[in-house]
Structure formats: structure tokens, C-alpha cells
Amino acid sequence: MSVFHKIRLYHAALALLVAATYLTGDELESMHVWLGYAVAAVILFRILCAAAGPRQLGISRLFPDLTELAKVRRLNHPMISRTLLAGIAVTLLLATGTGLVMEPPPIGRVAAEVSVTPVFADDDGDRERDRDHEENEALEEVHETTANLLVLFVALHVTYLFAFKRPMALFMLFLRDPGHRTATQKKA
């Protein structure tokens, strides 16, 4: 299997898991949490593949060169695509990271549940509970905001690909083979 086909499979798995995780956010909390763990596992797998695999799997090629981005004069420039991918990567990592902090995996949960009462806490722990609630609320806001931004970046990414890189978009959606040529390409 070629590297490009492996990337396509990874892309499909991640896209389906992220969509399912996003759609279960408010209604099915425990399913949302487990899907979030699966997203984190797929991301970890991708990072390991990038570190140990071929150069085409490297993550650095996804991020834009900001000096090149400033020179962009056409809408189909690769730096625009890279910028959208960087937005997706950053928001995906933030949403996943904040989710893991709010709901640590069962393995880490034992260690996370052991806490030491701070010296400044009231005897009944009211201050600690208030502070934990505020921190959780702030994390939840960051989590939801980055998840919504992720959806925006994905929508822009898909729109961009269909507008300027249609064959690539169709290939990534398993609707076209990489060697498939259109009628106009065959005439030329």
C-alpha cells in the first residue's frame, strides 16, 4: 500500500471519529468521552508514524511558511491549504487536549483522583471546590470553542479542496483513484 493510500486511510479514520465525537458532545456524554480517547489514540499513532515513517508522513510539511504565505497572490496557492491544515491541527490538538484534561483516560484517572488538600482551603473544602468548578468551566469553554473552530477550519478546508483541488478531494473521499484522468485530461 502506498504512503498516499495510508494517509487517506488515516484521514478517513480521523475524520469519522472527530465527526462522531463532535456530534455526541451534548447528548451522549460517555460515548463522547470514549470517542475522544479514540481520537487521541489516532493522533498519537499519526505522530509516531511521522517520527518513524517516511518523509511524506512528516508533520512539518503541513504547516505554512509564513514568509511564503505573505507572498501569496492566487487562491490556489499551496500555502493557503497548509494554513487551513495548520488551523485544523491546532484546534484538533487543543480540543483533544482539553478533553483529556477534563476526562483523563481510565489509566490516568487513579493518579488524577488522588489530591492533596491545599493549606489555604477551608475545613470543608469550599474554596477548593469553587476553584475546581471555575477551572473546569474555563476548560469546558476552551474545549467547546476550539471544537467549533475545528468545524469551521474543516469546512473551509473542504470548500477550498473542492474549489481548487477537486481531484485530490475526490481521492481523499474514496470517490476517485489517483490515476483516474478526466475526459479533458485524456484529450490533451
Secondary structure, 3 states (H helix, E strand, C coil): CCHHHHHHHHHHHHHHHHHHHHHCCCCCHHHHHHHHHHHHHHHHHHHHHHHHCCHHHCCHHHCCCHHHHHCCCCCCCHHHHHHHHHHHHHHHHHHHHHHHHHCCCHHHHHHHHCCCCCCCCCCCCHHHHHHHHHHHHHHHHHHHHHHHHHHHHHHHHHHHHHHHCHHHHHHHCCCCCCCCCCHHHHHC
